[in-house]
Amino acid sequence: MNSPATQLMTLSIEDCRALIAPGMDRVDDLIRRRLASEVVLINQLSTYIIGSGGKRLRPQLVLLAAGACGLDTATEPHPVTVAAIIEFIHTATLLHDDVVDASDLRRGQDTANAVWGNEAAVLVGDFLYSRSFEMMVEVGNIEVMSILASTTNRIAEGEVMQLLNVREPGITEAQYIEVIEAKTARLFQAATELGAVLAGESTDRQAALASFGMHLGTAFQIADDVLDYQSDSETMGKNIGDDLAEGKTTLPLIYAMRDGTAEQAATVATAIREGGLGHLAEVLDIIKKTDALNNSMKRAAESAESAVAALALLPESPYRQALERIALYSIERTS
């Protein structure tokens, strides 16, 4: 008989999704229906971004967490609605992020702002936020509304913190983690916590799944920031060095400055202050010589391990195994 660890490693991401396939079909259908608007541009732009090849990971987490807590996600309506809300909030943040970052490529295709302009992208992002809040009311659960409202607020705070940190090479690891916990991991946390809330789980299990989501989101974002220095537009869906071009002091750069010589640290700091890609080759060389990517992935692995440990309060089930597998996937992926 295979050990639990062996079984976990043989579980694919496709296997994880298959567990919740009927529920995800309902999520996809609900997303299509609730995107509908009498305003043609809203239909065009929101359909474009929703259908652009995203993994739908956050909605999957809602359903997997609910399943791990005993809910039948193939028939229960509220997990499906909350999963769609989570995807709308995520998509709204992407639209706004791409405008702030002046990005022209996401998931291998032109960003919405590159196609329709900044004004349209921002306003359709606002439409998705407001549609999300309409749907929250329909769920009729004050705890769900409270979590989603505070989550949306915290994401906005994270976006402002990141903006304030642009072209600032003195950002510490603690400051970097604070930003990604607010901007990225908080929505992961809401997704998994809400699965437990909808199932009526104990506060201990709700907290455990919230902790899982926060650690998972942290690992996911650190891995994303590493991929920015070792991937390309074909595999990652964006250009190598985009974060550096935008003047973002991510963990690989923090570690490169920490572990490099004074001269190397100064070169990286200059590249961050100036933005653009004029120093990309030098920075990539310094990152390689200081082993900054491997060190960053070790930090991501610590978060992934903490995510798996947080699930100890849940009973063994295929859904719990799927959550554990996704935690490992967050640091194994190449896109």
N, C-alpha and C positions, 0 to 999 in steps of 0.2 A: 504494500500500500504506500502511495506517495505521502510524504509529510506535508503539513499545511504550507510550509515555506515553498516546497517544490510545486505544489498545486498553484500557489499564488504566482510563481514565476512563469508557469505555463499558460496562465490566464491572459488573453490578449485584450487590448482596448475594445476590439470588436465584440468580444465575449461580454465585456462589461455593459456595453450598449445593448446587446441582445437581451439582457435581463429586463430591460425597461423599454424595449422596442415598442410595444403597444402604447405605453404612456407617452413616449417621445413622438410617436405619430400624431397623437392628440395634441401635444404641445405645438408641433409644426403647423397643424391645421388651425389651432387657435391663433398662433402668431399671424398667419396669413389673413384670417378673418378680422383680427383686431388692428391690423395695419390699414384697413380700408378707410378711405377718406374721400370726401367729395372734391378735395383739392388735388388736382392731377399731379402736381409736382411732389406732394407728400407721398402719394402712391409710388411714383417713379423712384424717388430717392430712397425711401425707406425699404422698398422691395429690393433695390440694388444692393444696399449695405447688408440687409438680413440674408440675402441669397448669395453672398460673396464667398462662401466656402468656409465659414467659421466652424469650429468643432462642436459648438453647442455644449461645451463642457459644463458651464455653470448650471443650465437647466437639468442636465443629466445628474448633477450632484444633488439637486433638490429631490429628484425621484429616487435616486439610490439611497439617500439618507432616510427618506420616508419609508422605503422598502426595508431598510435595515431596522426600522422601528415597527415593522409589522403592517404598514399600510399597503393596500392593493393599489398600486399606481396605474393599473390598467383600467380601473373603474372609478376610483375616487376623483372627484372634480377639482378639489382645492389644490393638491400638489401640482396638477397640470397648469392651473391658472397662475400659481406662484412661480412655477418654472418659466412661464412665458413672461411674467413681469420681470424676473431676474434678467432674462435675455434682452428685454427692451431697455432696461436700465444700463446694461453693459453696452448695448449698441449706441445709446445716447452718449455715453462717455467716450466711445471711439470717435463719433462724429465731432464732438467738441475737442478731443485731444488732437485730431488731425488738423483742425483749424489752428489751434494754439501752436502746434509744432510745425505748421506749414508743410505737412507731409503730403507727398503726391503718390505714394504707393503703400498699399496694405493688402496682405494676403495675395500678393502677386498681381493685383490689378489697381487701376487708378482709384484714388480715394474719392469719396463723394464730393469733397470740396474742390478737388482738381477738375471734376466733371461739371458740377453745377455752381461752384463758387462758394465762398465762405459764408455769405449771408444765408443761403438756402440750407447749408449743412447745419449751421447753428440752430436755425429755426425748426428744422425737422428733428434735431436732437431734442429740442424743447417739447415738440409734439410727442415724442416717444416717452419723455418723462411724464408729461401730463396724462397720457394714455395709461401709463403704469399706475398712476395714482387713482384713476378711475377704476381700474381693475382691482386694486387693493381694497377699495370700498366694497366691491362686489363680493369679495371673500368674506367680509363681515366678521373678521377676527381682530380685535383691538391689539393683541400682541403681535400679530403679523404686521399690521399697519405701523406699529411702533418700531419694530425692528427694521422694516424697509425704509421708513422715514429717517431714522437716525443713520442708517447705512448710507442713504443718498446724500445726507448732509456731510457725513464723514468723507465720502469720496470727493465731494467738492472741496473740502478742506485740504485733502491730499493733493488735489490738482493745483490749488493755490500755493501750497508749500513747495511743490515741484517747480512751479513757475518762479518762485522767489529764489530757488536754488540754481537756476540756470546760469551757466558761465561762472560758477562759484566753485573753485577747486578745493576749498577748505572744508567741504562737507565731510562730516565724520561718518563712520559706519553706522553709528546709532541714529544719526539724522536720516541717512539713506533708508534704513530699516523702517523708521517711523513713517516716511513717505510711502513706501510700497505697502506697508500694512494698511494705511489709510486708503490709498488710491486703488490698489489691486486686491489685496488679501481680504479687505473688509467685505467685499461682495461675495467672495468664496465662503467666508464665515456665515454671512446671511443665508446663503443657499443651503448649507448643510444644517445650520441651526433651525431653519424654518421647516425642514423635513421632520425634525423631532417635535417641533411645536405643533405642527399639523396632526401628528400622530398622538398628541396628548402625553408625550413622554415626561418622565420626572425631570426636575430641574438639573439634576446631576448629569443625566444623559443629554439634555439639551446643551449644557455647558461643554460636555465632552465633544459633541459634534461641532459646536461653535469653535472650540479649540482646534479640532481637526481642520476645519475650513481655513482658519487663520494661518496655521502652519503650512497647509497645502498651498495657499495663495502666495505665501512668502517664498516657498521653494520654487513655485512656478515662475514668479517674476524674476528672481535671481537667475534662474536658468535662461529666461528670455534675454536678460541683459548680457549674459555670457554669449548666447547665440549671436548677438549683434556684432560680435568681433570674430566669429568663426563661420558664419553662414553667408548666404547670398540671396539675391532676389528670387531665384528659382526655388530654393528650398525653404527659405524663411518668409518669403513674401514681402520683404523690404530690403533695402540696400545695406551692405556691410558698412558699419561706421555711422549709421544714422544717428545714434545717440550722441556720438562725439560731435557730429556736424551741428546738432542742436544744443551743444554745450551742456549735456547732462553728465553729472558726476556719478556714474554708476559704480557698483562694487568692483568690477575688474580694474577700473581706473583708481579707485581708492586704494586697492591692494598694490597696484603697480607703483603708486607714489609712496606708499608705506614701505615697501620692500626694495625699491630701487635706490640707486645712488642719488645724491643731491642733484646731480646734473640731469638724471633721468626723471626725477620727480619734477624738476623745473620745466622740462620739456612737456610733460603731460599736463602740468598746470597751465602752461601757455596755450596748449592746444584747446583746453577746456575754455579758457577765457576768450580766445579768439573765435571759437566755433569753426564750422566749415571742416573741410577735409585736407587742408594744406599740410597738416602734420600726421596724417593717418598712417603712412608707412612707418614713420619713426615710432608712433605710439604702439602700433601692432608689434614692432620689434621689442619694445620695452615690456609690453604685456607678456610676450613669449619668454623673455629672459628672466622676468621676475616670477614666472609660473602663476600669474594672476588669475588666469582662467581656471586652472585646477583648484587653486585656493578658494575661488568663488564657488565652484561646484561643491567643494567640501562643506561650505556654509549652507548651500542649498540642500545638501544631503542631510545635514543636521535637522533642518526644518522638516524635511520629508519623514525622517525617523520619528520626530516629535509628533507629526500628524498621525502616523500609524499607531504610536503608543497611546494617543488620545482615544482610540477606538476600543481600548481594553474593557470599558464598561458595557459595551454592546455585546449581545449574544452572537455566537458564531452563526454565520449565514452566508449565502452566496453574495448578498448585497454588501455585507461588511468586507468580504474578500475583494469585491470590486472596488470599494473605496480605498482599500489598502493598495490595490494594484495601481490605481490612478495616482496615488501618492508617489509610488516608485516611477511611474511613467513621467511624472512632472520633471524628473531630473535625467531621464533617459532620452527624451525626445530630441529630434533634430530640426523641428520646425514648430 
